[in-house]
Amino acid sequence: MGKTKIFTALGKLTAGALIPEALNQGVKILNRELEKRQDYVKIPDVTVLPVAEASKVLDQYGFQHALIKATASPKYSNSIDNQVIKLIPRVKSNVPATTFVKVYYVDSEVISESIVLANKISEMKAIRKEKNHKNLQKVVQQTSKMTDKLTKKRHFLK
């Protein structure tokens, strides 16, 4: 018998013995995970609801939660007063019913600060755009001056 035949025979024997055991271990792990996740609950999407309603919905699902006021950000400048903007863990994720949920919301103070930030950013963009436009004009003027100088020198040489 050649070496390849021996290794092929050994491989078949080993695979035949190991595959059923590996499958059994895989099935055990899978069953254990399914049992763990049997009591999982999907976090409801309450991101557009007012804080009071969102709190009631989370209570109905049995989640313990905390209301946290968000810090000002330009993306909240168009939000509504006392609106939920974010949940941790994320919306629609499957979690155990005992999971603690953080509910981030905005109030009128955060919204006004966000509007100020958004205005500052738009002003900064306008200033940057104007500055870039002036630099471009300067480069064009310098280029045209250089071209004129070169053209005049060329005429004198003729």
C-alpha positions in Angstrom: 0.0 0.0 0.0 1.3 3.5 -0.9 1.6 6.4 1.4 -1.3 8.2 -0.3 -3.6 5.3 0.2 -2.6 5.0 3.8 -3.2 8.7 4.5 -6.5 8.6 2.6 -7.7 5.6 4.6 -6.6 7.2 7.9 -8.3 10.4 6.9 -11.6 8.6 6.2 -11.5 6.8 9.5 -10.7 9.9 11.5 -13.3 12.0 9.7 -15.9 9.3 10.3 -15.1 9.2 14.0 -14.8 13.0 14.5 -17.6 14.4 12.4 -20.5 13.0 14.5 -18.8 14.2 17.7 -18.3 17.7 16.2 -22.0 17.8 15.1 -23.1 16.7 18.6 -21.1 19.5 20.2 -22.4 22.0 17.7 -26.0 21.0 18.4 -25.4 21.3 22.1 -24.0 24.8 21.8 -26.8 25.9 19.5 -29.5 24.5 21.9 -27.8 26.3 24.8 -27.8 29.7 22.9 -31.4 29.2 21.9 -32.5 28.5 25.5 -30.7 31.7 26.6 -32.4 33.8 23.9 -35.8 32.3 24.5 -36.7 35.1 26.9 -35.2 37.9 24.8 -37.3 40.9 24.0 -36.9 43.3 21.1 -36.4 46.9 22.1 -39.3 49.0 20.7 -38.7 52.0 18.5 -39.7 55.0 20.7 -37.2 57.5 19.1 -39.9 59.8 17.8 -42.2 59.7 20.8 -42.3 62.3 23.6 -40.4 61.3 26.7 -43.5 60.5 28.8 -44.9 58.1 26.2 -41.6 56.5 25.5 -41.2 55.8 29.3 -44.7 54.2 29.4 -43.9 52.0 26.4 -40.6 50.8 28.0 -42.4 50.2 31.3 -45.0 48.0 29.4 -42.1 45.9 28.0 -40.7 45.6 31.5 -37.4 47.4 30.8 -35.7 49.5 33.6 -34.6 52.7 32.0 -33.1 56.1 32.7 -33.9 59.4 31.0 -30.7 61.2 30.0 -30.6 64.7 28.5 -28.5 64.8 25.4 -25.7 67.3 24.9 -26.2 70.0 22.2 -25.3 69.0 18.7 -26.1 70.6 15.3 -28.0 67.5 14.3 -30.6 68.2 17.0 -31.4 71.7 15.8 -34.6 70.5 14.0 -35.8 68.3 16.9 -39.0 68.7 18.8 -39.1 69.6 22.5 -39.0 66.6 24.9 -38.4 64.1 22.0 -36.5 60.9 22.4 -33.6 60.8 20.0 -31.5 57.7 20.9 -31.7 54.5 22.9 -28.8 52.3 24.2 -29.0 49.4 23.5 -30.1 50.2 19.9 -33.7 50.1 18.8 -34.9 46.7 17.6 -32.0 44.7 19.1 -32.9 41.5 21.0 -31.9 41.8 24.7 -32.8 40.0 27.9 -35.9 41.5 29.7 -33.6 42.6 32.6 -31.5 44.9 30.3 -31.2 48.5 31.5 -32.1 51.0 28.7 -30.6 54.5 28.5 -33.1 56.9 26.9 -31.5 60.1 25.4 -33.9 63.1 24.8 -33.7 66.8 23.9 -35.5 69.6 25.6 -35.9 73.3 24.6 -32.6 74.3 26.1 -30.6 71.6 24.2 -32.5 72.5 21.0 -31.7 76.2 21.3 -28.0 75.4 22.0 -28.0 73.1 19.0 -29.5 75.8 16.8 -26.7 78.2 17.9 -24.1 75.5 17.1 -25.6 74.9 13.7 -25.6 78.6 12.9 -21.9 78.8 13.9 -21.0 75.9 11.7 -22.9 77.4 8.7 -21.1 80.8 9.3 -17.8 79.0 9.5 -18.6 77.2 6.2 -19.5 80.5 4.6 -16.3 82.2 5.8 -14.2 79.2 4.6 -16.0 79.3 1.2 -15.3 83.1 0.9 -11.7 82.6 1.9 -11.2 79.8 -0.7 -12.9 82.0 -3.4 -10.5 84.9 -2.6 -7.5 82.6 -2.7 -8.6 81.3 -6.1 -9.0 84.8 -7.4 -5.6 85.7 -6.2 -4.1 82.7 -7.9 -5.9 83.5 -11.2 -4.6 87.2 -11.0 -1.0 86.1 -10.3 -1.2 83.6 -13.1 -2.5 86.2 -15.6 0.2 88.7 -14.5 2.9 86.1 -15.0 1.4 85.2 -18.4 1.4 88.9 -19.4 5.1 89.3 -18.3 6.1 86.3 -20.3 4.2 87.5 -23.3 5.8 91.0 -23.1 9.3 89.5 -22.8 8.7 87.3 -25.8 7.7 90.3 -27.9 10.9 92.1 -27.0 13.0 89.2 -28.2 11.4 89.2 -31.6 
